[in-house]
Amino acid sequence: MLIEEVTSVKGREVMFTCTLDGKQHTYDFCAPDEKVVQKLGTILRDNVGKPLSSVGTIEIPSNKSES
């Protein structure tokens, strides 16, 4: 699965497309905050044309509400 394009990085959501066996797949990822979205968007943009697996494991903070 190759990262094809990052289509949107806005608010708490990043949208991107990948191709697998010649078919395009669109993904919408909702993150706990805008900082995480910006970081993920940068990582994905830096890896366009590469396999999604090349990104590796990304630790995303939980969305636990604080008391």
C-alpha positions in Angstrom: 0.0 0.0 0.0 1.6 3.2 -1.2 0.9 6.7 0.2 -0.4 8.7 -2.7 -1.5 12.0 -1.4 -2.4 14.0 1.8 -5.6 15.7 0.8 -6.4 17.7 3.9 -5.0 18.5 7.3 -7.6 20.6 9.1 -8.8 20.8 12.7 -8.5 17.4 14.3 -8.6 15.5 11.0 -6.1 14.4 8.4 -7.3 12.8 5.1 -5.0 10.9 2.8 -5.1 8.4 0.0 -3.2 5.2 -0.7 -3.1 2.8 -3.6 -3.1 -1.0 -3.3 -3.2 -3.3 -6.3 -4.1 -0.3 -8.5 -7.1 0.7 -6.4 -7.3 4.0 -4.5 -8.3 4.0 -0.9 -9.2 7.1 1.1 -8.6 7.4 4.9 -9.9 10.0 7.3 -8.1 10.0 10.7 -9.4 12.0 13.6 -6.8 12.8 16.2 -7.1 13.9 19.8 -5.8 17.4 19.0 -4.5 19.6 16.1 -0.9 19.2 17.1 -1.1 15.5 16.5 -2.9 16.1 13.2 -0.1 18.5 12.0 2.6 16.0 13.0 0.9 13.1 11.2 0.2 15.2 8.1 3.9 16.1 7.9 5.0 12.5 8.4 2.6 11.4 5.6 3.6 14.2 3.2 7.3 13.3 3.8 6.5 9.7 2.8 4.4 10.2 -0.3 5.3 7.5 -2.8 6.5 5.2 -0.2 4.7 2.2 1.5 2.5 3.2 4.4 4.4 0.6 6.4 7.6 2.7 5.9 6.1 5.2 8.3 6.5 2.7 11.1 4.6 2.9 14.4 3.4 6.3 15.5 2.4 6.7 19.1 -0.7 8.8 19.3 -1.6 10.2 22.7 -4.9 9.0 24.2 -7.8 11.4 24.4 -8.4 11.0 28.1 -10.2 13.9 29.7 -8.4 15.4 32.7 -10.3 15.8 36.0 
